């Protein structure tokens, strides 16, 4: 047997094996906190703090406005925003009126965004002014009735706003006065007409949010998560970090449309009395600056971020003694990078080291974490309280002995409700075994030792993780293959010192199509219509033929080996030659 149940009490004093979970909605969890700590700062945004009292007032105002424009129980509202106050207000307001928040990447391509809106049957959309044109072009192809436009400047203090308008603000194209949209200020004023009860009591198991993931078939899947999923995660995060105190600051740079950002950096903090330092546009430089400016107690990021921080000159004299927790997720953290960053923390007066976690969007985010005072090299930690992890023979319920590799299965209070309108995929991923538990088949490979520590070995699904984003090769290949010049394509991830992986496409052209730079640019132009910026190939190589396996499939591993050999034989790239990626918005 390789199943281990909540061994946290063996490693952390005072951490129970089981937790007493709140059974209300996400909004009610935040309301409880706001009543308990009304004057505490809930979040900071570009130098402007907002108290819990003001946060809850903003949520209620937004909820009244949603009710006024006709949002009913069960309606889906899409939020395509960076980490900003309007996004926070809207997320919890949708929950308060009984709706479901559809969380999407604002930099998604037009076709991707159209797909997300239609999959979710969204009737209302919140986005930034700079993305208006994109949504206006696809609006008639969706069920969206209302587009609400927010602006960064609206949430800035007066001095900061003036500087913003002279720099970033002046670059944003002005929205036509007759555009069929509702500006955020006008939207909030609509709520004054709401004289009826705008609150809808929702069950803990009711759908609360939709996040997105892909699959080996290239088909995007909406992951339906419940109030209980998010609230349970919040309590698990705090329980496994007993050094947390209300008022502690979390640097919230991970994006809202990602389970890591929404679940750990936002809801876990706001439902438990923490303070979020919102980062709307992420760069490694700004991340480092905010850690020291706000004296953050907790930071969470992907390995790419921590590698970049090692090279920022402004961090050379930084005092990081304020840190209580440093979490890494979204991709495997190499042993060497972990050692380097731990030394960096030590050299900058931090008393903590990096703690790795593991999870999937099907469980909101992390469900496994390295304990505070117990570490094993190469391990991604142990299961959260009330969470089960077991290693099975792939595709079966047969458990592997300790120390032997198999598929990672997860069970516990954060397991998703279902895939949106996809019962076949749901039945294939959520399986009930003889133990009576509902397990998520992750498709990831790992090993468990007899202490319950998990060791991640790789993904059995084809997936590229670049700067923390999940990129599914099959989706990209579908887009490239649809181009009229292309006969066949194969997309792989190429190791990169800063992004961990970057995307490269290999293309077989149709007979008679010239393998020229002009052809390449035509194909890339086609891709830009359907592929998000972060997933676009950095390079495209034409091939007369693609390698094949014995059963006739494209041998993508062969291409990966070829690229790896090129890198190993090449001269190393210096930090000056390679720019640090800007990452998020």
VOKEBA-41868 format. One line per field, with one value per residue (C-alpha): x, y, z; residue in one letter. Coordinates in Angstrom, 2 decimals. Layout:
REM VOKEBA-41868
X = c(X_...)
Y = c(Y_...)
Z = c(Z_...)
type = c(A_...)
REM end
This chain:
REM VOKEBA-41868
X = c(0.00_1.27_-1.67_-0.85_-3.42_-2.61_0.73_1.18_0.90_4.09_6.08_4.41_3.46_-0.12_-1.26_-4.29_-4.81_-8.37_-9.87_-13.33_-14.28_-16.49_-19.62_-20.67_-19.89_-16.62_-18.19_-19.48_-15.98_-14.62_-17.55_-16.69_-13.13_-14.25_-16.42_-13.57_-10.85_-12.69_-9.77_-7.04_-5.73_-7.20_-5.11_-2.65_-2.80_-0.03_0.56_-3.10_-4.34_-7.94_-9.33_-11.50_-14.42_-13.94_-13.41_-16.76_-18.50_-17.05_-18.25_-21.77_-21.92_-20.82_-23.37_-26.22_-25.15_-25.02_-28.55_-29.67_-28.41_-30.21_-27.65_-29.56_-28.58_-26.39_-25.52_-21.90_-19.88_-16.49_-13.63_-10.76_-8.61_-5.18_-4.84_-6.75_-9.40_-12.23_-11.45_-11.55_-14.85_-16.42_-15.21_-16.86_-19.90_-20.71_-20.55_-22.75_-25.58_-25.38_-23.50_-20.43_-17.19_-15.59_-11.87_-9.90_-6.54_-7.06_-4.22_-5.96_-6.40_-9.75_-10.70_-9.69_-11.71_-14.71_-14.42_-14.26_-17.29_-19.34_-18.28_-19.38_-22.48_-21.38_-23.92_-21.68_-17.99_-15.57_-12.33_-9.88_-10.21_-7.07_-8.78_-12.03_-11.36_-10.74_-14.04_-16.04_-14.90_-16.17_-19.16_-21.78_-20.57_-21.31_-24.21_-22.68_-25.23_-23.16_-19.48_-18.21_-15.01_-12.61_-9.61_-6.46_-6.44_-9.79_-8.22_-5.09_-4.39_-4.36_-0.54_-0.01_-2.85_-1.23_2.03_0.23_-1.70_1.54_3.18_1.10_-2.33_-1.56_-0.77_-4.26_-6.62_-9.65_-12.98_-15.57_-18.19_-20.98_-19.44_-22.07_-20.33_-20.79_-17.86_-16.99_-18.05_-21.41_-21.84_-21.34_-23.82_-26.46_-26.49_-28.19_-31.37_-31.32_-33.84_-34.45_-32.47_-29.40_-27.95_-28.53_-27.81_-25.62_-24.74_-21.10_-21.10_-22.60_-20.44_-18.52_-15.81_-14.63_-10.92_-9.48_-7.09_-6.22_-5.66_-3.72_-6.49_-6.04_-9.55_-9.91_-11.75_-13.56_-12.97_-15.96_-14.92_-17.18_-17.35_-16.19_-13.17_-11.86_-12.75_-11.18_-7.99_-7.81_-8.00_-5.47_-2.99_-3.22_-3.13_0.09_1.65_1.15_3.47_0.73_-0.92_-3.83_-2.32_0.58_1.32_1.26_2.79_-0.01_1.70_0.33_-2.68_-6.34_-7.20_-4.76_-5.66_-2.34_-3.03_-6.76_-6.71_-3.46_-2.52_-6.03_-8.78_-6.61_-5.50_-8.79_-10.77_-8.27_-7.32_-4.20_-3.11_-2.68_-0.16_-1.75_0.61_-1.27_1.73_4.51_8.21_10.99_12.25_8.88_8.45_11.75_10.98_7.58_8.96_11.26_8.91_6.04_8.20_6.13_5.81_4.83_5.72_4.61_5.89_7.10_10.74_11.27_10.65_13.13_15.79_15.26_15.47_18.97_20.16_18.50_21.06_18.52_18.23_21.92_21.45_17.83_16.84_14.50_14.28_10.55_9.80_7.87_7.13_8.46_6.44_7.27_4.75_3.52_6.59_9.35_12.02_15.40_17.59_20.34_18.05_16.59_20.07_21.01_17.85_18.05_21.59_20.25_17.63_20.23_22.60_19.77_18.91_15.84_15.28_13.21_13.86_11.84_8.99_7.76_4.15_2.19_-1.36_-3.59_-6.33_-8.73_-7.94_-7.89_-4.11_-1.71_-2.74_0.77_3.50_6.93_6.60_8.30_10.76_11.15_12.68_13.85_15.90_13.91_10.56_7.52_6.23_3.36_-0.42_-2.45_-4.75_-7.76_-6.10_-5.16_-2.45_-1.73_0.48_-1.12_-0.26_-1.23_-4.88_-5.77_-6.67_-3.72_-1.49_2.26_4.64_6.54_9.45_7.99_6.84_3.23_0.41_-0.37_-4.00_-5.51_-8.58_-9.84_-12.00_-10.57_-11.42_-13.41_-17.11_-16.77_-15.54_-17.95_-20.56_-18.16_-19.43_-17.13_-13.94_-15.32_-15.96_-12.48_-10.74_-12.86_-12.94_-14.41_-12.45_-13.38_-12.28_-15.28_-13.17_-13.41_-9.95_-8.51_-6.37_-3.67_-1.80_1.39_4.02_5.53_6.89_5.95_8.32_7.21_7.11_4.50_6.83_6.02_8.62_7.44_8.84_7.16_3.97_2.50_0.45_2.15_2.33_4.79_5.12_6.55_6.90_4.21_1.69_0.39_0.70_-0.78_1.07_-1.96_-3.92_-1.13_-0.72_-4.44_-4.09_-0.94_-2.34_-5.41_-3.18_-3.58_0.20_0.74_0.62_1.62_3.22_4.73_5.17_7.68_9.08_12.73_14.68_15.19_17.15_14.49_11.14_12.01_10.57_9.83_7.73_9.14_7.16_8.33_6.33_5.94_4.63_2.22_3.78_4.73_4.73_8.15_10.05_10.76_10.75_7.62_5.80_6.90_5.57_2.24_1.85_2.81_0.31_-2.36_-1.29_-1.55_-5.29_-5.83_-2.90_-2.24_0.97_2.57_2.05_3.29_6.27_9.54_10.83_9.43_11.54_10.50_11.16_10.72_9.57_8.88_10.26_7.71_7.24_6.69_2.93_3.12_2.77_5.06_8.04_8.06_10.54_13.05_12.69_13.11_16.32_17.66_17.00_18.55_21.68_21.94_21.73_24.34_26.75_26.09_27.85_25.97_23.86_24.70_22.15_22.99_22.20_18.87_16.20_14.19_10.61_7.99_5.68_2.21_0.22)
Y = c(0.00_3.47_5.50_7.97_10.02_13.40_12.73_16.42_15.91_13.84_16.82_20.00_20.69_21.84_20.89_18.58_15.61_16.76_20.23_21.58_23.17_26.21_25.19_28.59_30.30_31.99_35.42_34.49_33.38_36.81_38.52_36.72_37.98_41.52_41.56_40.20_42.52_45.54_47.95_45.57_46.08_43.49_44.40_46.95_48.06_50.17_51.95_52.29_50.18_48.99_47.82_44.75_47.05_48.85_45.52_44.20_47.47_47.21_43.62_44.55_47.55_45.34_42.66_45.19_46.31_42.73_42.20_45.41_44.30_40.99_38.45_35.50_32.44_30.16_32.78_32.78_36.00_36.07_37.93_38.63_40.83_41.20_41.19_44.38_45.63_45.50_41.83_41.06_42.90_41.18_37.69_37.76_39.77_37.12_34.57_36.69_36.89_33.15_33.31_31.44_33.29_32.24_33.07_33.54_34.93_38.47_37.92_34.93_35.16_36.19_32.65_31.29_33.98_33.29_29.63_30.38_32.67_30.13_27.10_28.88_30.51_33.76_36.59_39.31_40.12_42.26_43.30_46.19_49.08_47.99_44.73_46.29_45.92_42.19_41.54_43.82_41.80_38.51_39.77_38.93_35.30_34.88_35.10_38.09_40.83_43.24_44.16_46.03_48.00_48.69_50.98_50.70_54.46_54.28_52.41_54.55_57.26_60.76_61.20_57.72_58.22_61.35_59.51_56.49_58.62_60.24_56.85_53.67_55.32_57.42_54.27_52.82_53.42_55.46_53.61_55.26_57.25_55.31_51.89_49.44_48.93_49.89_51.70_50.51_53.73_53.73_50.06_50.64_53.56_51.24_49.41_52.37_51.30_47.90_47.96_44.23_41.39_40.80_37.94_34.35_31.56_28.99_25.53_24.76_22.21_24.63_25.64_28.84_29.23_27.83_27.56_26.12_23.36_21.43_17.77_15.41_15.59_19.34_19.99_22.77_21.75_23.96_22.85_23.50_24.23_24.71_27.06_24.20_23.53_27.07_27.43_24.08_25.05_28.30_26.45_23.84_26.53_28.24_24.94_23.86_27.26_27.69_30.73_32.69_35.52_37.76_40.79_38.87_40.00_37.76_39.04_38.17_38.10_34.77_35.56_35.32_32.98_30.39_28.17_29.01_32.73_32.64_29.87_30.46_34.10_35.61_33.52_31.79_35.22_37.12_34.31_34.01_37.61_37.98_41.01_40.71_42.87_42.83_42.80_43.70_43.55_41.19_41.42_39.90_43.42_44.64_41.42_41.94_45.59_44.83_42.12_44.65_47.65_45.90_43.59_40.63_37.61_35.08_34.79_32.22_31.71_29.43_28.30_30.80_33.64_32.44_31.92_35.48_36.94_35.53_37.86_41.14_43.68_45.56_42.46_42.37_44.21_43.24_42.27_39.26_38.57_39.37_36.14_33.38_31.25_30.87_28.53_27.11_25.46_25.27_23.32_21.15_23.02_21.51_20.47_22.83_25.86_25.07_25.01_28.30_30.06_28.72_30.14_33.44_33.51_32.72_35.39_37.94_37.17_34.99_32.26_30.09_28.02_27.26_24.82_22.95_22.07_20.02_19.91_20.28_22.70_19.79_20.26_24.11_24.08_22.63_19.64_18.61_20.70_20.34_20.60_23.48_21.42_18.30_18.10_15.36_16.19_15.93_15.63_17.84_17.23_15.39_15.52_18.31_17.52_15.44_14.79_11.39_10.65_7.27_5.91_3.40_1.47_4.00_3.77_1.31_1.19_-1.12_0.58_0.48_-0.47_2.33_3.48_2.35_4.75_5.06_7.53_10.11_10.03_12.67_12.70_15.20_18.28_20.31_17.80_19.50_18.99_18.14_19.19_21.71_19.99_17.09_13.94_11.63_13.43_13.76_10.02_9.29_11.63_11.28_7.64_6.05_3.10_0.42_2.71_4.92_7.96_9.96_10.18_12.54_10.71_13.33_11.62_12.64_10.14_9.95_7.88_7.78_6.72_5.04_8.40_9.71_12.04_12.36_12.57_13.98_12.05_13.66_14.11_11.24_13.83_15.99_19.37_22.27_24.55_27.94_30.62_28.80_28.59_25.20_24.87_21.87_20.89_19.18_22.45_24.33_21.59_21.76_25.47_25.11_22.15_24.23_26.63_26.08_25.83_23.09_19.34_18.32_19.83_18.87_21.19_20.58_22.34_23.34_23.88_27.54_28.99_31.57_30.21_26.57_25.62_27.58_26.50_25.36_24.12_21.70_21.94_19.82_22.02_20.89_19.99_23.10_25.47_27.16_26.85_30.57_33.22_34.68_31.36_31.17_34.65_33.81_30.73_32.68_35.40_32.71_31.34_34.73_34.75_31.56_31.19_33.29_35.30_33.22_30.03_31.30_29.38_31.26_29.39_27.40_24.91_23.43_19.72_17.55_14.77_14.34_11.32_8.62_5.90_2.25_2.78_5.80_8.62_11.64_10.86_14.14_12.75_12.34_16.03_16.89_14.86_16.64_20.07_19.04_17.87_21.24_23.04_20.82_21.48_25.22_27.98_29.15_32.29_35.11_37.10_40.14_38.26_36.91_39.24_38.18_37.50_39.98_37.11_38.19_41.26)
Z = c(0.00_-0.88_0.44_3.19_5.14_6.71_8.44_9.25_12.99_12.86_11.58_12.83_16.42_16.75_13.23_13.47_11.22_10.54_10.24_11.04_7.72_7.21_5.31_3.95_0.66_-0.31_0.10_3.56_4.55_3.60_5.34_8.58_8.32_7.53_10.67_12.78_11.45_9.93_10.24_9.07_5.54_3.17_0.12_-1.22_-4.85_-6.30_-3.01_-2.00_0.98_1.37_4.72_5.20_5.95_2.62_0.84_2.03_1.16_-2.35_-2.68_-1.59_-3.95_-6.83_-5.85_-5.90_-9.35_-10.62_-9.34_-11.04_-14.47_-14.05_-12.82_-11.38_-9.38_-11.47_-14.12_-15.30_-15.22_-16.93_-15.23_-17.64_-15.43_-13.89_-10.10_-9.28_-6.82_-9.39_-10.06_-6.32_-5.80_-8.80_-7.87_-4.46_-5.60_-8.22_-5.41_-3.16_-5.73_-6.44_-9.74_-10.97_-11.74_-15.03_-14.64_-17.87_-18.94_-20.32_-22.82_-24.39_-28.14_-29.59_-30.55_-27.15_-25.41_-27.62_-26.68_-22.93_-23.12_-25.05_-23.01_-19.85_-21.41_-19.78_-19.86_-18.41_-18.78_-16.77_-18.46_-18.76_-21.19_-23.03_-24.08_-25.29_-29.03_-28.72_-26.97_-29.22_-32.26_-30.81_-28.85_-31.48_-31.48_-27.77_-25.30_-23.51_-22.79_-20.71_-21.01_-17.97_-18.52_-15.66_-15.71_-13.62_-12.98_-11.17_-8.24_-7.84_-5.31_-6.81_-6.99_-8.44_-10.93_-12.37_-12.98_-14.41_-16.93_-18.11_-18.71_-19.09_-19.28_-22.35_-24.34_-23.92_-26.83_-25.83_-25.91_-28.23_-26.36_-28.07_-27.32_-25.98_-22.65_-19.00_-17.44_-13.92_-12.20_-13.98_-13.16_-9.44_-9.51_-10.96_-7.63_-5.96_-7.73_-6.01_-3.16_-2.96_-1.43_-3.58_-1.52_-2.57_-0.10_-1.82_-0.57_0.19_-2.63_-5.17_-8.17_-7.44_-10.09_-13.41_-14.22_-17.42_-18.32_-21.45_-22.25_-24.45_-27.04_-27.36_-26.05_-23.48_-20.32_-17.84_-14.25_-11.99_-8.40_-5.40_-2.43_-0.23_-2.46_-2.00_1.67_2.55_0.72_2.69_5.99_4.87_3.82_7.21_9.16_7.44_8.13_11.89_11.85_10.00_11.90_10.77_9.09_7.56_4.01_0.93_-2.30_-4.73_-8.11_-9.33_-11.56_-10.60_-13.47_-12.08_-9.12_-7.45_-7.57_-6.85_-4.25_-2.35_-2.88_-2.76_-1.15_1.46_2.64_2.48_4.12_6.97_7.72_5.61_3.59_-0.18_-2.00_-5.47_-8.45_-11.67_-13.95_-13.01_-13.68_-11.63_-10.86_-9.56_-7.58_-5.80_-5.12_-3.60_-1.29_0.36_0.17_1.94_4.05_2.80_5.04_2.38_-1.29_-3.82_-7.33_-10.08_-10.39_-13.22_-10.80_-8.20_-10.83_-12.04_-8.53_-8.20_-10.97_-9.98_-8.81_-6.69_-4.47_-3.58_-0.26_0.38_3.92_3.72_7.44_7.18_5.31_7.07_4.02_0.47_-1.75_-5.18_-7.47_-11.05_-12.18_-10.78_-8.84_-9.69_-6.78_-7.95_-8.24_-4.84_-3.29_-4.98_-3.86_-0.32_-0.13_-1.50_1.26_3.92_2.60_2.81_6.44_5.82_8.38_6.00_2.92_-0.20_0.36_-2.70_-3.28_-5.79_-7.04_-10.07_-11.09_-10.54_-6.82_-7.10_-6.71_-4.12_-2.02_-1.04_0.64_2.20_6.01_7.81_9.80_7.74_4.27_1.94_-1.13_-4.33_-2.54_-3.18_0.35_1.95_1.71_3.34_6.28_5.21_1.83_0.49_-2.04_-3.53_-6.27_-8.63_-11.73_-14.46_-15.44_-12.67_-8.97_-8.21_-5.63_-6.09_-3.26_-1.53_-3.66_-6.98_-9.69_-10.75_-11.40_-8.69_-7.49_-5.19_-2.93_-0.39_0.22_-2.68_-5.44_-8.22_-8.81_-12.52_-15.93_-17.39_-19.62_-20.16_-18.39_-20.35_-19.29_-15.76_-15.52_-16.84_-14.36_-11.20_-10.10_-6.98_-5.58_-3.09_-0.25_-1.05_-1.91_-5.13_-6.67_-9.26_-11.80_-12.42_-15.25_-13.43_-12.40_-8.94_-6.08_-2.38_0.39_3.60_5.44_3.01_1.10_-2.60_-5.38_-8.69_-11.66_-14.65_-16.58_-18.51_-20.44_-23.05_-21.44_-21.53_-18.51_-19.45_-16.75_-14.78_-17.64_-18.75_-22.53_-24.32_-27.52_-29.03_-28.89_-30.66_-33.26_-34.04_-34.76_-36.88_-38.84_-39.72_-41.64_-45.40_-46.00_-43.39_-43.85_-40.32_-37.23_-33.91_-30.92_-28.14_-25.10_-25.26_-22.00_-21.21_-18.28_-17.43_-18.59_-17.73_-21.14_-24.32_-27.28_-30.60_-33.60_-36.30_-39.50_-42.64_-45.44_-48.14_-51.51_-53.48_-50.48_-50.25_-46.97_-46.78_-44.08_-45.70_-45.29_-41.67_-40.95_-42.62_-40.39_-37.29_-38.19_-38.42_-35.00_-33.32_-33.99_-31.99_-29.57_-26.47_-26.41_-23.68_-25.72_-29.09_-30.57_-30.20_-33.25_-36.16_-38.07_-41.42_-41.96_-45.04_-42.70_-39.00_-37.08_-36.34_-33.74_-34.69_-34.62_-36.90_-34.37_-34.50_-32.27_-30.36_-27.84_-30.67_-31.49_-27.81_-27.69_-30.78_-29.26_-25.96_-27.78_-29.53_-26.19_-24.57_-27.43_-27.53_-25.63_-22.50_-22.83_-20.43_-18.47_-20.59_-23.80_-22.60_-21.21_-18.20_-19.35_-18.23_-17.30_-16.26_-17.27)
type = c(X_X_X_X_X_X_X_X_X_X_X_X_X_X_X_X_X_X_X_X_X_X_X_X_X_X_X_X_X_X_X_X_X_X_X_X_X_X_X_X_X_X_X_X_X_X_X_X_X_X_X_X_X_X_X_X_X_X_X_X_X_X_X_X_X_X_X_X_X_X_X_X_X_X_X_X_X_X_X_X_X_X_X_X_X_X_X_X_X_X_X_X_X_X_X_X_X_X_X_X_X_X_X_X_X_X_X_X_X_X_X_X_X_X_X_X_X_X_X_X_X_X_X_X_X_X_X_X_X_X_X_X_X_X_X_X_X_X_X_X_X_X_X_X_X_X_X_X_X_X_X_X_X_X_X_X_X_X_X_X_X_X_X_X_X_X_X_X_X_X_X_X_X_X_X_X_X_X_X_X_X_X_X_X_X_X_X_X_X_X_X_X_X_X_X_X_X_X_X_X_X_X_X_X_X_X_X_X_X_X_X_X_X_X_X_X_X_X_X_X_X_X_X_X_X_X_X_X_X_X_X_X_X_X_X_X_X_X_X_X_X_X_X_X_X_X_X_X_X_X_X_X_X_X_X_X_X_X_X_X_X_X_X_X_X_X_X_X_X_X_X_X_X_X_X_X_X_X_X_X_X_X_X_X_X_X_X_X_X_X_X_X_X_X_X_X_X_X_X_X_X_X_X_X_X_X_X_X_X_X_X_X_X_X_X_X_X_X_X_X_X_X_X_X_X_X_X_X_X_X_X_X_X_X_X_X_X_X_X_X_X_X_X_X_X_X_X_X_X_X_X_X_X_X_X_X_X_X_X_X_X_X_X_X_X_X_X_X_X_X_X_X_X_X_X_X_X_X_X_X_X_X_X_X_X_X_X_X_X_X_X_X_X_X_X_X_X_X_X_X_X_X_X_X_X_X_X_X_X_X_X_X_X_X_X_X_X_X_X_X_X_X_X_X_X_X_X_X_X_X_X_X_X_X_X_X_X_X_X_X_X_X_X_X_X_X_X_X_X_X_X_X_X_X_X_X_X_X_X_X_X_X_X_X_X_X_X_X_X_X_X_X_X_X_X_X_X_X_X_X_X_X_X_X_X_X_X_X_X_X_X_X_X_X_X_X_X_X_X_X_X_X_X_X_X_X_X_X_X_X_X_X_X_X_X_X_X_X_X_X_X_X_X_X_X_X_X_X_X_X_X_X_X_X_X_X_X_X_X_X_X_X_X_X_X_X_X_X_X_X_X_X_X_X_X_X_X_X_X_X_X_X_X_X_X_X_X_X_X_X_X_X_X_X_X_X_X_X_X_X_X_X_X_X_X)
REM end
